[in-house]
Each structure stands twice: as C-alpha cells, then as structure tokens.
Amino acid sequence: MIAGLCNNQIIAPVIFEENCNKAIFTTYVETILTKELRPEQIVIMDNINFHKNTIIKVLIESV
C-alpha cells in the first residue's frame, strides 16, 4: 500500500500485490498522488532509492 497523510486523513491510497519499485511509484505519483496534492502541501518521503528520482521531483513540483 502507498498513501499520503494530510491533516490526519489518508489521501491517494493504492494497494498493489507485488513489491514497490521505481515504475510502480512513478506511476502512482503521476496518476494518483498529483491529483490529490495542492500547491501549498509538502511531500515527505523516506530515502529509498526510487524516491530520489528526478521524474518524481518534477511530477510533485508540477502541482
């Protein structure tokens, strides 16, 4: 499961059956998370390698 937390509410949840990887996370950010984010929000992620992707940064900053 991947999801966001905003004001103690779960946002943009998604459940998948395999391990998360760069492709899954990028698709999630592009198709689900960016639709839920507002410009003033801050995104905090842990330090797994596929979170440190330029594409992810560009997608989130495009909101």
C-alpha positions, -999 to +999 in steps of 0.1 A: +000+000+000+011+035-008-008+065+006-004+101+018-013+116+051-028+151+053-045+165+084-047+130+099-066+118+068-053+092+044-052+106+008-044+089-025-043+053-012-034+025-036-029-012-029-007-034-051+003-071-048+040-070-057+069-052-041+070-015-048+097-003-073+105+027-093+080+020-121+051+015-096+060+045-075+064+068-105+030+057-119+014+062-085+028+098-082+019+106-118-016+092-119-029+093-083-008+115-059-005+146-081-043+146-085-047+148-047-020+174-039-025+211-035+003+236-043+009+246-007+014+210+005+048+195+014+057+159+004+080+139+027+094+105+017+118+081+031+152+076+015+147+046-007+165+049-040+135+052-063+121+082-042+153+101-052+143+102-089+143+134-109+110+124-126+093+121-091+106+155-081+094+171-114+060+155-111+055+167-075+068+202-082+044+205-111+014+206-088 
